[in-house]
C-alpha cells in the first residue's frame, strides 16, 4: 500500500501558499503559450497540447511542494484561457453577440469557482482528502497516482468540455437565435445553482455540529446540487456550440464525460465519505437524487443517529 507524502506543515502560511500557487500558474501559462506558438498551424491540437503542458508544470510543482492540491484551481483557471484563445482564432463573420455572451459566462463561472476555492483552501499544509485516499487505495507509486488520477484525468475532462468553445467562439456566422437564448438560460442557471449550493453549505458549516450534514435549500432536493450545477454549465456551453454550428454536435462528448465522471467517481466518493463520517447519512442519501434536484424538498431527517 502506498502512502501519501507528508505535508510540509505550516511553514508556508495560507497567504504565502496562494502566492506560491499563483506563481506556479503563471509558469504554467507561460509554458502553454510557448506550446501554442509552436504548434499554431493546428489550433485544436495546439490548445489541447497546451492544456497538458500546463498540467505538466503544475504536476512538477505538486511534486516539489508534496501537495496535489496545487492542481485544484486548474479546473476553473484553464477554460477562460481556452476561450480567449478561440476568440483569437475566430473565423471572419463569427457572431459577436454570442462571443461576448459565452466569454462573459465562462469568465463569470471561472472567477466565482476560483474564488470559492480560494476562500475554502487552508493552504499548502493541507491536501484534498480525495487525493490522499487515492494514494492509500491505489496500488501504485504516489507520484503515478498523482500524475494520472489527480492531474491528467481532470485535464482530459477539461479538454473534452472545452471542445464546445471551438464552435461557440470560433465558428458560426448565423445570427443570435433561440438556441443561444436557451443555452444562455441553462448556463446562467447552472452558475447560479452552483453558487447558491456552495453558499448554503458554507453557511450551514458555520453552525453545524459533529456528524451533521446540510439538508437545507438545494441540499434538501439533491445530494450534490453543486455537482449538478457543474454538469449543467458544460451542457450550456454545448448548447452554444450547436447554436453556432450544427457540425459541432460531436462536442456532446464534453457534457457526457462530465456526467460519467460525477456518477462514476465524484458522487460515490463523496457519498462514501459522508456515510463514514455522518451517522444517518445513508438513510438520507436513499431519499434524494444524486444530481438533479427534485421538485419538492425532502423532509429533513435527523442529522445524527
Number of C-alpha atoms within 10 A of each C-alpha: 10 16 16 19 14 11 13 13 11 12 10 14 14 17 13 13 19 18 12 18 23 14 12 21 23 14 16 23 21 16 18 24 18 14 20 23 13 12 15 13 10 10 16 15 13 19 26 22 17 26 28 19 21 25 25 18 20 25 27 16 21 22 16 10 18 20 25 26 26 28 22 20 19 22 15 20 18 21 22 22 17 21 24 15 19 23 21 10 14 18 14 10 12 20 20 14 11 24 23 12 16 25 22 14 20 23 19 15 25 21 15 15 21 17 14 15 14 16 9 9 18 15 22 27 20 17 20 13 11 14 19 19 13 19 24 16 13 15 13 15 14 20 20 14 21 25 19 13 16 22 24 18 14 19 22 16 18 22 20 20 25 25 23 30 29 23 26 32 29 24 23 24 14 13 15 16 11 10 15 24 15 15 23 21 12 20 28 19 16 25 23 16 21 25 19 17 23 18 13 17 19 14 12 16 13 8 9 14 11 11 16 19 22 19 22 16 14 22 21 23 23 24 25 25 26 24 24 22 26 22 26 25 28 26 24 25 30 29 26 29 32 23 26 30 15 13 12 22 15 13 22 20 16 23 24 17 17 23 21 12 16 20 14 11 11 15 17 13 15 14 17 13 14 18 17 13 14 17 18 19 23 14 12 20 16 10 15 19 15 21 20 18 19 14 8 8 16 16 12 11 14 14 18 13 9
